Amino acid sequence: MAAYDVTQEGNWDGKNILRRITAPGTAVAEAALDQARLKLFTARAARPRPGRDDKVLADWNGLTITALVRAASVFDQPAWLERAAQAFDFILAQMGAHDGRIQHAWRLGRITASGLLDDQAAMARAALALYMATGAAERLAQAVHIAEAALKNFGGPDGVCTTTAADATDFPIGPEVRPRSAADNVTPSGNAMLAEVFAVLFHLTGEPLWCTRTEAILRGFTGEARALSGMPSLLCAADLLAEATTVVVTGPTEAPNVQHMIRAVLRAPDPTFLLLHAPDPAAISHLHPAHGKTGGPAAYICRAGTCSLPIRDVSALRVELVRKVTRTETGC
């Protein structure tokens, strides 16, 4: 009772909530507590267990995967990156539909809810995070595939997406009235995350179409300035489109100096820094400002359609990454 704050009157609302309040004691005292806890555990095991929510949600997993990838780089925890990749592959294998979209919920081997816009956007965003952390070209391709499927199934004629898919029949108001929103709730809005995905794809590929698609979503929600205070994620996507800096790292991925430069970029605190892996610089799209760069290993810092001279020393790259960047307007 002394160790776990048990009193006659209770320690919370007339009841006792067990919490250890004493410092560890002697070996004999701790052994006695071990035996006491075993009796308590046996008694508790006879009671009905609380309900357990064990469904898998694609959008929440997408958010978690992106966070794990970022944390793996910052804290040098490769196991977290591996877990993130495993989770992503599970969602794609178990919850991916034949048309490329991602379903919303899965439990006990079956889909229990159809995909929403948030699922597509969060998973495309996760694929981009995995691409920048690993350099695996398939991750970039997966991001493009999910993004295209999202536009096909959720996009409207003006480029803004609805929360439910065009073929969804379970919307209570009726299939002809579908919600469109960019306001954040407890999680970022689907349209905002998708705008971020499009902006990142624009900066990684140089393809103007992705810029146009980002601007279409931004344009769909910027008519009422007072509403923007509830759309911080959309504002971040707009900032990313205008201000992002792409660091292109050329040279063999396995080369130590290349690895050091990649880690330096991934650990940079500025969320507008993006990483483009280019083991073969010749493969960089002709639409990208880094097209034609040769002579790796090297890093090129590209912004507003212009790239820096090659940086071959990781210390010099770190200096450039933390240096204040003059903000200039970028166009498509």
KEKE-3310 file (N, C-alpha, C; in steps of 0.2 Angstrom, whole numbers, plus 5000, padded with zeros to 4 digits):
npx = (5004:5010:5020:5013:5004:4991:4977:4965:4954:4956:4966:4962:4947:4940:4944:4957:4971:4984:5000:5018:5026:5037:5055:5066:5068:5077:5084:5076:5064:5060:5058:5047:5037:5037:5030:5018:5013:5011:5000:4991:4990:4986:4973:4967:4967:4956:4946:4935:4942:4947:4940:4949:4955:4959:4960:4968:4973:4975:4978:4982:4993:5001:5005:5012:5022:5029:5034:5042:5052:5058:5062:5071:5082:5086:5089:5098:5093:5092:5084:5071:5068:5068:5057:5047:5047:5042:5029:5024:5024:5016:5003:5002:5001:4991:4980:4980:4971:4965:4965:4975:4972:4971:4964:4954:4952:4958:4956:4958:4962:4954:4947:4938:4933:4931:4943:4948:4951:4962:4969:4975:4983:4991:4998:5005:5013:5021:5028:5036:5044:5051:5057:5066:5074:5080:5083:5078:5072:5059:5051:5049:5042:5031:5025:5021:5012:5002:4998:4993:4982:4974:4970:4963:4952:4947:4948:4942:4934:4941:4953:4953:4951:4939:4933:4928:4928:4924:4916:4910:4896:4891:4889:4881:4873:4871:4877:4879:4883:4898:4910:4922:4937:4950:4954:4963:4961:4962:4972:4982:4974:4967:4968:4977:4989:4990:4993:5005:5012:5011:5019:5032:5034:5035:5047:5056:5056:5055:5045:5032:5019:5016:5017:5007:4996:4998:4995:4982:4975:4978:4973:4959:4956:4959:4952:4945:4951:4951:4948:4960:4967:4964:4970:4983:4992:4990:4995:5008:5011:5010:5020:5031:5030:5034:5046:5055:5070:5080:5091:5103:5111:5125:5133:5139:5129:5133:5145:5156:5157:5146:5136:5138:5135:5121:5116:5118:5109:5097:5096:5095:5087:5077:5062:5059:5069:5073:5078:5086:5091:5104:5112:5117:5120:5116:5104:5095:5080:5078:5070:5073:5083:5095:5099:5111:5122:5138:5152:5152:5157:5146:5137:5123:5115:5099:5088:5074:5075:5089:5105:5118:5136:5146:5147:5159:5163:5158:5157:5157:5145:5136:5138:5132:5119:5114:5115:5107:5095:5092:5076:5067:5055:5048:5044:5033)
npy = (4994:5006:5008:5009:5019:5017:5021:5023:5032:5033:5038:5045:5052:5045:5032:5020:5022:5013:5018:5019:5026:5026:5025:5012:4998:4987:4971:4961:4968:4972:4960:4955:4964:4960:4948:4952:4960:4950:4943:4953:4954:4942:4942:4953:4947:4939:4948:4956:4961:4977:4984:4983:4992:4987:4990:4994:5010:5018:5032:5037:5028:5033:5046:5042:5035:5044:5052:5043:5041:5053:5055:5044:5048:5060:5055:5045:5032:5018:5007:5012:5017:5006:5000:5009:5007:4994:4996:5004:4996:4986:4992:4996:4983:4976:4985:4992:4997:4990:5000:5009:5017:5020:5010:5014:5007:4992:4976:4961:4954:4959:4973:4986:4999:5011:5020:5037:5054:5058:5047:5044:5055:5056:5044:5045:5056:5049:5040:5049:5053:5041:5040:5050:5047:5035:5034:5026:5022:5017:5021:5034:5032:5026:5036:5045:5037:5035:5048:5052:5043:5048:5060:5056:5049:5057:5070:5086:5096:5108:5105:5104:5092:5081:5075:5062:5048:5048:5038:5034:5028:5029:5041:5052:5063:5062:5056:5066:5078:5082:5084:5097:5102:5111:5114:5111:5098:5087:5081:5085:5092:5083:5089:5098:5091:5084:5094:5098:5086:5087:5099:5095:5085:5093:5100:5090:5084:5094:5095:5105:5102:5097:5108:5116:5109:5109:5123:5124:5118:5126:5138:5135:5137:5149:5161:5166:5175:5176:5163:5156:5155:5143:5134:5129:5119:5120:5132:5130:5121:5130:5138:5129:5126:5139:5142:5131:5122:5112:5099:5092:5077:5069:5055:5038:5030:5022:5027:5033:5048:5052:5047:5054:5067:5065:5062:5074:5082:5076:5078:5091:5106:5113:5112:5115:5110:5099:5082:5076:5061:5057:5046:5043:5057:5060:5055:5064:5073:5083:5094:5098:5110:5105:5097:5090:5092:5086:5075:5070:5063:5075:5089:5099:5114:5119:5131:5141:5139:5139:5132:5129:5130:5115:5106:5098:5094:5089:5096:5109:5109:5107:5120:5128:5124:5128:5142:5157:5158:5169:5175:5173:5175:5161:5154:5144)
npz = (5000:5004:4994:4982:4984:4990:4999:5012:5009:4996:4981:4970:4966:4975:4973:4971:4962:4956:4958:4958:4971:4979:4981:4973:4984:4995:4990:4995:4999:4986:4980:4987:4983:4970:4971:4976:4965:4956:4961:4960:4946:4943:4948:4940:4928:4928:4925:4913:4898:4892:4877:4862:4849:4834:4821:4805:4799:4784:4782:4794:4796:4785:4790:4801:4796:4788:4798:4805:4796:4795:4808:4809:4801:4808:4821:4818:4817:4810:4810:4812:4800:4793:4798:4795:4781:4780:4785:4775:4764:4768:4769:4755:4749:4756:4756:4744:4730:4714:4705:4709:4719:4737:4750:4765:4778:4786:4793:4801:4789:4779:4769:4777:4775:4763:4753:4757:4753:4762:4764:4752:4750:4762:4760:4748:4752:4761:4753:4746:4756:4760:4748:4748:4759:4755:4742:4733:4718:4715:4725:4722:4711:4716:4723:4713:4706:4716:4718:4705:4704:4714:4709:4698:4704:4714:4710:4705:4691:4692:4698:4712:4725:4731:4747:4747:4735:4718:4714:4726:4736:4748:4754:4765:4762:4748:4733:4723:4730:4737:4750:4750:4756:4764:4777:4791:4804:4817:4811:4796:4782:4768:4755:4757:4760:4748:4740:4745:4741:4727:4725:4730:4720:4709:4712:4712:4700:4690:4682:4674:4675:4688:4696:4691:4695:4709:4711:4707:4717:4728:4723:4724:4737:4742:4741:4751:4763:4777:4780:4779:4791:4797:4789:4790:4785:4771:4768:4771:4761:4750:4753:4752:4738:4733:4739:4741:4742:4732:4735:4725:4725:4718:4711:4715:4726:4736:4739:4752:4754:4747:4755:4767:4763:4759:4772:4778:4772:4775:4788:4790:4797:4790:4783:4770:4763:4750:4744:4730:4723:4713:4706:4693:4685:4672:4670:4676:4674:4659:4661:4674:4684:4687:4677:4666:4674:4679:4685:4698:4714:4721:4727:4723:4726:4722:4718:4714:4700:4698:4700:4712:4711:4710:4726:4735:4747:4763:4774:4769:4763:4774:4779:4769:4770:4782:4780:4779:4767:4754:4751:4736:4723:4715:4700:4688)
capx = (5000:5014:5023:5008:4999:4984:4974:4958:4950:4958:4970:4958:4940:4937:4946:4964:4974:4990:5006:5023:5028:5043:5061:5067:5071:5081:5082:5071:5058:5057:5055:5040:5033:5036:5025:5012:5011:5009:4994:4986:4990:4981:4966:4965:4966:4950:4941:4934:4947:4945:4940:4955:4954:4965:4960:4973:4970:4980:4980:4986:5000:5005:5007:5017:5028:5033:5037:5047:5057:5061:5066:5077:5088:5088:5092:5102:5090:5090:5079:5065:5067:5066:5050:5043:5046:5038:5023:5022:5023:5010:4998:5001:5000:4985:4975:4980:4966:4968:4966:4980:4970:4972:4958:4955:4953:4959:4956:4958:4963:4949:4945:4932:4931:4934:4948:4946:4957:4967:4973:4979:4988:4996:5003:5009:5018:5025:5032:5041:5049:5055:5062:5072:5078:5083:5085:5075:5068:5053:5047:5046:5037:5025:5022:5018:5006:4996:4995:4989:4976:4970:4967:4958:4946:4944:4949:4936:4937:4946:4959:4952:4949:4934:4935:4926:4929:4919:4911:4907:4889:4888:4889:4874:4869:4870:4883:4881:4886:4904:4913:4929:4940:4957:4955:4965:4958:4968:4977:4982:4968:4969:4970:4984:4994:4991:4996:5012:5015:5012:5024:5038:5036:5038:5054:5061:5056:5055:5039:5028:5012:5015:5017:5000:4992:4998:4992:4975:4972:4979:4968:4953:4954:4962:4947:4943:4958:4949:4948:4967:4970:4962:4973:4991:4995:4989:4999:5015:5012:5011:5027:5035:5030:5038:5053:5059:5077:5082:5099:5104:5117:5127:5138:5137:5125:5137:5152:5156:5156:5139:5132:5139:5131:5114:5114:5118:5103:5091:5096:5094:5081:5073:5057:5059:5075:5071:5084:5086:5096:5106:5118:5119:5118:5113:5097:5091:5076:5080:5066:5076:5088:5102:5101:5118:5128:5142:5158:5151:5152:5145:5130:5121:5109:5095:5082:5071:5078:5096:5109:5125:5142:5147:5150:5161:5165:5152:5157:5155:5138:5133:5138:5128:5112:5112:5116:5101:5094:5088:5069:5065:5049:5049:5038:5033)
capy = (5000:5012:5008:5011:5025:5015:5024:5021:5036:5033:5043:5048:5052:5040:5026:5020:5021:5011:5021:5018:5032:5025:5023:5005:4996:4982:4966:4957:4972:4972:4953:4955:4968:4956:4943:4956:4962:4944:4942:4958:4953:4936:4945:4957:4943:4936:4953:4957:4966:4983:4983:4984:4994:4984:4991:4998:5015:5020:5039:5038:5025:5037:5051:5039:5033:5050:5054:5038:5042:5059:5053:5039:5052:5065:5052:5040:5025:5014:5002:5015:5018:4999:4999:5013:5004:4988:4998:5006:4990:4982:4996:4995:4976:4974:4990:4995:4994:4989:5007:5013:5021:5016:5010:5017:5003:4985:4972:4953:4952:4962:4980:4987:5005:5013:5025:5044:5058:5059:5041:5044:5060:5054:5038:5048:5059:5044:5037:5054:5053:5036:5041:5055:5044:5029:5035:5020:5025:5014:5025:5040:5030:5024:5042:5047:5032:5036:5055:5051:5039:5052:5065:5052:5046:5062:5077:5089:5099:5113:5102:5103:5086:5080:5070:5055:5046:5050:5032:5032:5029:5029:5048:5053:5069:5060:5056:5072:5083:5079:5089:5099:5106:5111:5115:5106:5096:5085:5079:5089:5090:5079:5093:5102:5086:5082:5100:5097:5081:5090:5103:5091:5082:5098:5102:5084:5082:5099:5094:5110:5100:5096:5115:5118:5105:5112:5130:5123:5117:5133:5143:5133:5138:5156:5166:5169:5176:5174:5156:5153:5154:5137:5130:5130:5114:5122:5138:5127:5119:5136:5140:5124:5127:5145:5143:5125:5121:5105:5098:5086:5073:5065:5050:5032:5030:5018:5030:5036:5055:5053:5045:5059:5072:5063:5062:5081:5085:5073:5081:5099:5107:5117:5108:5116:5107:5092:5079:5072:5057:5056:5042:5045:5063:5060:5053:5069:5076:5089:5100:5100:5115:5102:5093:5092:5092:5080:5076:5068:5064:5082:5091:5105:5117:5122:5135:5146:5137:5140:5128:5131:5126:5108:5106:5091:5093:5088:5102:5115:5108:5109:5127:5131:5122:5132:5149:5160:5159:5175:5173:5176:5172:5156:5153:5138)
capz = (5000:5004:4988:4977:4985:4991:5005:5014:5006:4989:4979:4964:4965:4980:4971:4971:4955:4958:4955:4962:4973:4983:4977:4974:4991:4996:4986:4999:4998:4979:4979:4990:4978:4964:4972:4976:4958:4952:4964:4957:4939:4942:4949:4935:4922:4928:4923:4906:4896:4888:4870:4858:4842:4830:4814:4802:4795:4779:4782:4800:4795:4781:4794:4805:4791:4786:4805:4807:4791:4797:4815:4808:4799:4813:4827:4816:4819:4803:4812:4812:4793:4790:4801:4791:4774:4781:4786:4769:4759:4770:4767:4748:4747:4758:4756:4738:4725:4707:4701:4711:4726:4744:4754:4771:4784:4786:4799:4800:4782:4774:4769:4781:4773:4756:4753:4757:4750:4766:4763:4746:4751:4767:4758:4743:4755:4764:4748:4745:4762:4759:4742:4749:4764:4753:4735:4729:4712:4715:4730:4719:4706:4720:4725:4707:4705:4721:4716:4699:4706:4719:4705:4694:4708:4719:4708:4701:4685:4694:4701:4719:4726:4736:4752:4745:4728:4713:4714:4732:4736:4755:4757:4768:4758:4742:4729:4719:4735:4740:4753:4748:4762:4765:4784:4796:4810:4822:4806:4790:4777:4762:4750:4759:4760:4741:4737:4746:4737:4720:4725:4730:4714:4704:4713:4711:4693:4686:4677:4676:4677:4695:4698:4689:4699:4716:4711:4706:4724:4731:4720:4725:4744:4744:4739:4757:4767:4784:4782:4779:4798:4798:4784:4790:4781:4764:4768:4771:4754:4746:4754:4749:4731:4731:4743:4742:4740:4731:4735:4721:4726:4712:4712:4718:4732:4741:4741:4759:4754:4745:4760:4771:4760:4760:4779:4780:4769:4778:4795:4790:4800:4786:4780:4763:4759:4747:4742:4724:4722:4706:4705:4687:4683:4665:4671:4678:4668:4656:4664:4680:4683:4688:4671:4663:4679:4679:4689:4705:4719:4722:4729:4720:4729:4717:4720:4709:4693:4697:4704:4714:4709:4714:4732:4736:4754:4767:4779:4766:4762:4780:4780:4765:4772:4787:4779:4777:4760:4752:4748:4730:4720:4710:4695:4686)
cpx = (5004:5018:5019:5003:4992:4982:4967:4953:4951:4962:4967:4951:4937:4940:4954:4967:4982:4996:5012:5026:5034:5049:5062:5070:5076:5079:5076:5064:5055:5055:5048:5035:5031:5030:5018:5009:5008:5002:4989:4985:4985:4974:4963:4964:4959:4944:4940:4939:4944:4945:4946:4953:4960:4965:4966:4970:4976:4982:4984:4993:5004:5008:5013:5023:5032:5037:5043:5053:5061:5065:5072:5083:5090:5092:5096:5100:5088:5085:5072:5063:5065:5058:5045:5042:5042:5031:5020:5020:5017:5004:4996:4999:4993:4979:4975:4975:4969:4969:4971:4978:4971:4966:4959:4956:4954:4959:4954:4958:4958:4948:4939:4930:4935:4939:4945:4952:4963:4972:4977:4985:4993:5001:5007:5015:5023:5030:5037:5046:5053:5060:5068:5077:5082:5086:5082:5070:5060:5048:5045:5041:5030:5021:5018:5011:5000:4993:4991:4982:4971:4967:4962:4952:4943:4944:4943:4939:4941:4952:4959:4949:4943:4936:4933:4927:4923:4914:4909:4900:4886:4889:4882:4870:4867:4876:4885:4883:4892:4908:4920:4931:4947:4959:4957:4961:4963:4973:4977:4976:4971:4971:4976:4990:4995:4994:5004:5016:5016:5018:5031:5039:5038:5045:5059:5061:5057:5049:5034:5021:5011:5014:5010:4995:4992:4994:4985:4972:4973:4974:4961:4951:4957:4958:4945:4948:4957:4950:4955:4970:4969:4965:4980:4994:4995:4994:5007:5016:5013:5018:5032:5036:5035:5045:5057:5066:5078:5089:5099:5111:5119:5132:5135:5134:5130:5144:5151:5154:5149:5135:5132:5135:5123:5112:5114:5112:5097:5091:5095:5087:5075:5068:5056:5065:5073:5078:5082:5092:5098:5113:5121:5116:5114:5106:5092:5087:5079:5076:5069:5082:5095:5103:5107:5124:5131:5148:5156:5157:5152:5138:5129:5115:5105:5089:5081:5074:5085:5100:5116:5130:5143:5150:5152:5163:5159:5152:5155:5148:5134:5132:5133:5120:5110:5112:5109:5100:5089:5081:5068:5059:5051:5043:5039:5036)
cpy = (5006:5013:5011:5015:5023:5017:5022:5025:5036:5039:5047:5047:5046:5033:5026:5018:5019:5015:5021:5025:5032:5023:5015:5004:4991:4976:4962:4961:4971:4965:4952:4958:4964:4951:4946:4958:4956:4942:4947:4956:4947:4938:4949:4953:4940:4941:4954:4962:4971:4981:4986:4986:4992:4985:4995:5003:5018:5028:5040:5034:5029:5043:5048:5037:5039:5053:5050:5039:5048:5058:5049:5043:5056:5061:5046:5033:5022:5009:5005:5016:5011:4998:5003:5010:4998:4990:5000:5001:4986:4986:4995:4988:4974:4979:4994:4992:4993:4995:5011:5017:5017:5016:5012:5013:4996:4982:4965:4951:4954:4969:4981:4994:5007:5019:5032:5048:5058:5052:5041:5049:5058:5048:5041:5052:5055:5041:5042:5054:5047:5036:5045:5052:5038:5030:5030:5023:5023:5018:5031:5038:5029:5031:5045:5043:5034:5043:5055:5048:5044:5057:5062:5051:5052:5069:5079:5093:5105:5111:5101:5096:5086:5075:5063:5054:5048:5044:5030:5033:5029:5036:5050:5058:5067:5061:5062:5078:5080:5085:5091:5104:5106:5113:5109:5104:5093:5082:5084:5087:5087:5083:5097:5097:5084:5088:5100:5091:5083:5094:5100:5088:5087:5099:5096:5083:5088:5100:5100:5108:5099:5103:5117:5115:5108:5119:5129:5122:5123:5138:5141:5135:5145:5162:5170:5170:5174:5167:5153:5152:5147:5132:5130:5125:5117:5128:5135:5124:5124:5138:5136:5125:5133:5145:5137:5125:5114:5104:5091:5083:5068:5060:5044:5032:5027:5022:5034:5044:5056:5052:5051:5065:5071:5064:5070:5084:5083:5076:5088:5100:5111:5112:5109:5113:5100:5089:5075:5068:5056:5052:5043:5051:5064:5058:5058:5072:5082:5095:5102:5105:5111:5097:5095:5092:5086:5081:5075:5064:5072:5083:5098:5108:5121:5125:5140:5145:5138:5135:5131:5128:5120:5109:5099:5090:5094:5094:5108:5115:5110:5117:5131:5129:5126:5140:5151:5161:5165:5172:5176:5172:5167:5155:5146:5138)
cpz = (5000:4997:4982:4978:4986:4998:5006:5010:4998:4987:4973:4964:4970:4978:4971:4964:4957:4954:4960:4964:4978:4979:4978:4981:4990:4991:4989:4998:4991:4977:4981:4986:4972:4965:4973:4970:4955:4955:4960:4950:4938:4943:4943:4929:4922:4926:4916:4904:4892:4881:4867:4851:4838:4823:4811:4797:4790:4780:4789:4800:4790:4785:4798:4801:4790:4793:4806:4802:4793:4804:4814:4806:4804:4819:4825:4819:4813:4804:4811:4804:4790:4792:4796:4784:4775:4781:4779:4764:4761:4768:4759:4746:4750:4757:4749:4733:4718:4703:4704:4718:4732:4748:4761:4777:4782:4792:4798:4793:4777:4775:4772:4779:4767:4758:4753:4754:4755:4766:4757:4747:4756:4764:4753:4746:4759:4759:4746:4750:4762:4753:4744:4754:4761:4746:4730:4724:4712:4720:4726:4714:4710:4721:4719:4705:4709:4719:4710:4700:4710:4714:4701:4698:4712:4716:4704:4695:4686:4697:4708:4720:4732:4741:4750:4737:4724:4713:4721:4733:4743:4758:4759:4764:4751:4738:4725:4724:4739:4743:4750:4753:4762:4772:4788:4801:4814:4817:4800:4785:4771:4756:4751:4758:4752:4738:4739:4742:4730:4720:4726:4724:4709:4705:4712:4704:4688:4681:4679:4678:4684:4698:4697:4694:4707:4716:4710:4713:4728:4729:4723:4732:4746:4742:4745:4762:4774:4785:4782:4786:4800:4794:4784:4786:4773:4763:4768:4764:4749:4747:4751:4741:4729:4734:4743:4739:4738:4731:4731:4723:4721:4714:4715:4725:4738:4743:4748:4758:4752:4751:4766:4769:4761:4767:4781:4778:4773:4785:4795:4793:4796:4782:4773:4759:4757:4744:4735:4723:4715:4705:4698:4685:4676:4665:4673:4672:4665:4658:4671:4680:4684:4682:4668:4668:4679:4684:4696:4708:4720:4724:4725:4723:4724:4720:4715:4702:4692:4702:4706:4710:4713:4721:4734:4743:4759:4772:4776:4764:4768:4781:4776:4767:4777:4786:4777:4770:4758:4748:4742:4727:4715:4706:4692:4679)
residu = (MET:ALA:ALA:TYR:ASP:VAL:THR:GLN:GLU:GLY:ASN:TRP:ASP:GLY:LYS:ASN:ILE:LEU:ARG:ARG:ILE:THR:ALA:PRO:GLY:THR:ALA:VAL:ALA:GLU:ALA:ALA:LEU:ASP:GLN:ALA:ARG:LEU:LYS:LEU:PHE:THR:ALA:ARG:ALA:ALA:ARG:PRO:ARG:PRO:GLY:ARG:ASP:ASP:LYS:VAL:LEU:ALA:ASP:TRP:ASN:GLY:LEU:THR:ILE:THR:ALA:LEU:VAL:ARG:ALA:ALA:SER:VAL:PHE:ASP:GLN:PRO:ALA:TRP:LEU:GLU:ARG:ALA:ALA:GLN:ALA:PHE:ASP:PHE:ILE:LEU:ALA:GLN:MET:GLY:ALA:HIS:ASP:GLY:ARG:ILE:GLN:HIS:ALA:TRP:ARG:LEU:GLY:ARG:ILE:THR:ALA:SER:GLY:LEU:LEU:ASP:ASP:GLN:ALA:ALA:MET:ALA:ARG:ALA:ALA:LEU:ALA:LEU:TYR:MET:ALA:THR:GLY:ALA:ALA:GLU:ARG:LEU:ALA:GLN:ALA:VAL:HIS:ILE:ALA:GLU:ALA:ALA:LEU:LYS:ASN:PHE:GLY:GLY:PRO:ASP:GLY:VAL:CYS:THR:THR:THR:ALA:ALA:ASP:ALA:THR:ASP:PHE:PRO:ILE:GLY:PRO:GLU:VAL:ARG:PRO:ARG:SER:ALA:ALA:ASP:ASN:VAL:THR:PRO:SER:GLY:ASN:ALA:MET:LEU:ALA:GLU:VAL:PHE:ALA:VAL:LEU:PHE:HIS:LEU:THR:GLY:GLU:PRO:LEU:TRP:CYS:THR:ARG:THR:GLU:ALA:ILE:LEU:ARG:GLY:PHE:THR:GLY:GLU:ALA:ARG:ALA:LEU:SER:GLY:MET:PRO:SER:LEU:LEU:CYS:ALA:ALA:ASP:LEU:LEU:ALA:GLU:ALA:THR:THR:VAL:VAL:VAL:THR:GLY:PRO:THR:GLU:ALA:PRO:ASN:VAL:GLN:HIS:MET:ILE:ARG:ALA:VAL:LEU:ARG:ALA:PRO:ASP:PRO:THR:PHE:LEU:LEU:LEU:HIS:ALA:PRO:ASP:PRO:ALA:ALA:ILE:SER:HIS:LEU:HIS:PRO:ALA:HIS:GLY:LYS:THR:GLY:GLY:PRO:ALA:ALA:TYR:ILE:CYS:ARG:ALA:GLY:THR:CYS:SER:LEU:PRO:ILE:ARG:ASP:VAL:SER:ALA:LEU:ARG:VAL:GLU:LEU:VAL:ARG:LYS:VAL:THR:ARG:THR:GLU:THR:GLY:CYS)
# end
